Amino acid sequence: MSVRKTASALLVCVLFIISACSALPFGGPTATPAPTLTPTPISISDPTFLAGLWKGEYGGAEVAMTFDLQGNVSVAVYGNLQAGTYTLNITTTPYQLDMDMGDVGVITTIVEFVDSNTIKIENVYPTIERPSIFNDFFLLTRSSN
């Protein structure tokens, strides 16, 4: 695998764990503690509610995730883009988000809608078992552009 392809494949890992980014030494920087949220999450009845552009920050890196109605997802970290597919299972609590990011692997995580414009996603490695609780999460806000 070329260095460029390897670096591109690791971009999604940056989103889910900073130490996986090829630009950082193994172990990466210490992440900022996850914010404490007290609001009750909202329930959704339609998984297409996730569709759209979501922006936020994790470990000092700007993150943008776009989910479309056809099940495609794109993740931009440090201005680099990684594409894949996703499914959202809203019959579980918390909701289950699966993202197949090609060479990077399948990411099975959990997501919560804090409100209609904010989601909380648990940070996980690709191919690691799905977490059951939020421990190291990041927040993304729905964006119009």
Number of C-alpha atoms within 10 A of each C-alpha: 6 7 9 9 10 13 17 19 21 24 25 28 24 26 27 24 21 27 19 20 22 18 13 12 11 11 11 16 12 9 13 11 11 14 10 6 9 7 8 10 16 11 15 15 8 10 14 15 14 19 17 16 19 22 20 18 15 22 19 12 15 14 23 22 23 18 21 16 12 11 14 17 22 19 22 20 21 13 11 12 15 18 18 18 17 20 18 20 15 17 11 9 13 19 19 20 19 17 21 19 22 12 12 19 18 18 23 22 26 25 24 23 21 19 14 14 12 18 22 20 22 21 24 21 21 21 12 12 11 17 15 13 13 17 12 18 19 23 21 21 19 19 15 8 7
